[in-house]
Amino acid sequence: MQLQNIIGHIKKKKEEIPTQLDSFSSIQKNFLSYDMLIIRNERILSEQHDENDWRNEFSVVINLKNIPEEQQLGEQQEPEYIYELNDLCKRASEYWKNAISDMEEEYKELTKYMDQNWTKDMWNREWVKYLRRVYGHILSDINDPSLTLVDKEYIVNIWITWTRKDFRFFLEYTKESWEDQDEIPN
């Protein structure tokens, strides 16, 4: 109910100042700010791009400046939609982190008798690069206001399923590269 009060407050403010939202509020780590609706599961700064950003949880940033005015206070700002979108971000983040954890364990098992510097380089140079791209695509799809929640969830599941399948190829590539390197005379 508190979220409905915030939305009502924003609608009232929007009538007073039609070009910009003039409110800031937070509820259970969900943030509503001046010109952006930001849903976050944890303290994630979407603007920061660090080397391990692909390990972050997914967050949603809807820039209201890019949405036509007649659509700004539509379904995407309804409390039920916001909670469902937040839930989708939590589920996607959990699924993503579990997939990465499984991959890391499997990679460590496969490479335990290989040179650790080489395997670490292979992981960071090849696989992390791939994970960053996939993470970016998932984040972009979650943030696409033209997609429904059902579409977003379906797309996230497809991306993570493909990532798990592509990981099989990466493991085979790593194994073959190691064997090829081992065959090269010093």
KALINZI-V676147 format. One record per residue. N is the residue number from 0. SS is DSSP state (h for helix, s for strand, l for the rest). OMEGA is omega in radians with two decimals (NA if undefined). Layout:
# KALINZI-V676147
n:N ss:SS omega:OMEGA
n:N ss:SS omega:OMEGA
This chain:
# KALINZI-V676147
n:0 ss:l omega:3.14
n:1 ss:h omega:3.12
n:2 ss:h omega:3.10
n:3 ss:h omega:3.08
n:4 ss:h omega:3.12
n:5 ss:h omega:3.12
n:6 ss:h omega:3.09
n:7 ss:h omega:3.11
n:8 ss:h omega:3.14
n:9 ss:h omega:3.12
n:10 ss:h omega:3.13
n:11 ss:h omega:3.12
n:12 ss:h omega:-3.14
n:13 ss:h omega:3.09
n:14 ss:h omega:3.14
n:15 ss:h omega:-3.13
n:16 ss:l omega:-2.98
n:17 ss:l omega:-3.07
n:18 ss:l omega:-3.11
n:19 ss:l omega:3.03
n:20 ss:l omega:-3.05
n:21 ss:l omega:-3.08
n:22 ss:l omega:2.99
n:23 ss:l omega:-3.10
n:24 ss:s omega:3.05
n:25 ss:s omega:3.11
n:26 ss:s omega:3.07
n:27 ss:l omega:3.11
n:28 ss:l omega:3.00
n:29 ss:s omega:-3.05
n:30 ss:s omega:3.05
n:31 ss:s omega:-3.04
n:32 ss:l omega:-2.99
n:33 ss:l omega:-3.07
n:34 ss:l omega:3.14
n:35 ss:s omega:2.99
n:36 ss:s omega:-3.04
n:37 ss:s omega:3.07
n:38 ss:s omega:-3.11
n:39 ss:l omega:3.09
n:40 ss:l omega:-3.13
n:41 ss:l omega:3.09
n:42 ss:l omega:-3.13
n:43 ss:l omega:3.06
n:44 ss:l omega:-3.07
n:45 ss:l omega:-3.10
n:46 ss:l omega:-3.12
n:47 ss:l omega:3.10
n:48 ss:l omega:3.11
n:49 ss:l omega:-3.09
n:50 ss:l omega:-3.10
n:51 ss:l omega:-3.12
n:52 ss:h omega:3.12
n:53 ss:h omega:3.09
n:54 ss:h omega:-3.10
n:55 ss:l omega:3.01
n:56 ss:l omega:3.14
n:57 ss:l omega:3.10
n:58 ss:l omega:-3.12
n:59 ss:s omega:3.06
n:60 ss:s omega:3.11
n:61 ss:s omega:-3.13
n:62 ss:s omega:-3.07
n:63 ss:h omega:3.12
n:64 ss:h omega:-3.11
n:65 ss:h omega:-3.14
n:66 ss:l omega:3.12
n:67 ss:l omega:-3.03
n:68 ss:h omega:-3.10
n:69 ss:h omega:3.13
n:70 ss:h omega:-3.00
n:71 ss:l omega:-3.11
n:72 ss:l omega:-3.14
n:73 ss:l omega:-3.04
n:74 ss:h omega:-3.05
n:75 ss:h omega:3.08
n:76 ss:h omega:3.06
n:77 ss:l omega:-3.09
n:78 ss:h omega:-3.12
n:79 ss:h omega:3.12
n:80 ss:h omega:-3.12
n:81 ss:h omega:3.12
n:82 ss:h omega:3.12
n:83 ss:h omega:3.11
n:84 ss:h omega:3.09
n:85 ss:h omega:3.11
n:86 ss:h omega:3.08
n:87 ss:h omega:3.12
n:88 ss:h omega:3.12
n:89 ss:h omega:-3.14
n:90 ss:h omega:3.13
n:91 ss:h omega:3.13
n:92 ss:h omega:-3.14
n:93 ss:h omega:3.13
n:94 ss:h omega:3.13
n:95 ss:h omega:-3.11
n:96 ss:h omega:3.08
n:97 ss:h omega:3.12
n:98 ss:h omega:3.14
n:99 ss:h omega:3.12
n:100 ss:h omega:3.10
n:101 ss:h omega:-3.14
n:102 ss:h omega:3.14
n:103 ss:h omega:3.13
n:104 ss:h omega:-3.13
n:105 ss:h omega:3.12
n:106 ss:h omega:3.11
n:107 ss:h omega:3.13
n:108 ss:h omega:-3.13
n:109 ss:h omega:-2.99
n:110 ss:h omega:-3.04
n:111 ss:l omega:3.12
n:112 ss:l omega:3.10
n:113 ss:l omega:3.09
n:114 ss:l omega:-3.04
n:115 ss:h omega:3.09
n:116 ss:h omega:3.13
n:117 ss:h omega:-3.11
n:118 ss:h omega:3.10
n:119 ss:h omega:3.11
n:120 ss:h omega:3.14
n:121 ss:h omega:3.12
n:122 ss:h omega:-3.07
n:123 ss:h omega:-3.07
n:124 ss:h omega:-3.05
n:125 ss:h omega:-2.97
n:126 ss:h omega:3.13
n:127 ss:h omega:3.08
n:128 ss:h omega:3.10
n:129 ss:h omega:-3.13
n:130 ss:h omega:3.10
n:131 ss:h omega:-3.14
n:132 ss:h omega:-3.14
n:133 ss:h omega:3.12
n:134 ss:h omega:3.12
n:135 ss:h omega:3.11
n:136 ss:h omega:3.13
n:137 ss:h omega:3.14
n:138 ss:h omega:3.11
n:139 ss:h omega:3.14
n:140 ss:h omega:3.10
n:141 ss:h omega:-3.10
n:142 ss:l omega:-3.12
n:143 ss:l omega:-3.09
n:144 ss:l omega:-3.13
n:145 ss:l omega:-3.14
n:146 ss:l omega:3.06
n:147 ss:l omega:3.09
n:148 ss:h omega:3.12
n:149 ss:h omega:3.11
n:150 ss:h omega:-3.14
n:151 ss:h omega:-3.13
n:152 ss:h omega:3.12
n:153 ss:h omega:-3.12
n:154 ss:h omega:3.10
n:155 ss:h omega:3.14
n:156 ss:h omega:3.11
n:157 ss:h omega:-3.14
n:158 ss:h omega:-3.09
n:159 ss:h omega:3.07
n:160 ss:h omega:3.11
n:161 ss:h omega:3.13
n:162 ss:h omega:3.10
n:163 ss:h omega:3.12
n:164 ss:h omega:3.11
n:165 ss:h omega:3.11
n:166 ss:h omega:3.08
n:167 ss:h omega:3.12
n:168 ss:h omega:3.11
n:169 ss:h omega:3.11
n:170 ss:h omega:3.12
n:171 ss:h omega:3.10
n:172 ss:h omega:3.12
n:173 ss:h omega:-3.13
n:174 ss:h omega:3.14
n:175 ss:h omega:3.12
n:176 ss:h omega:3.12
n:177 ss:h omega:3.13
n:178 ss:h omega:3.09
n:179 ss:h omega:-3.14
n:180 ss:h omega:-3.13
n:181 ss:h omega:-3.12
n:182 ss:h omega:-3.13
n:183 ss:l omega:3.13
n:184 ss:l omega:-3.13
n:185 ss:l omega:NA
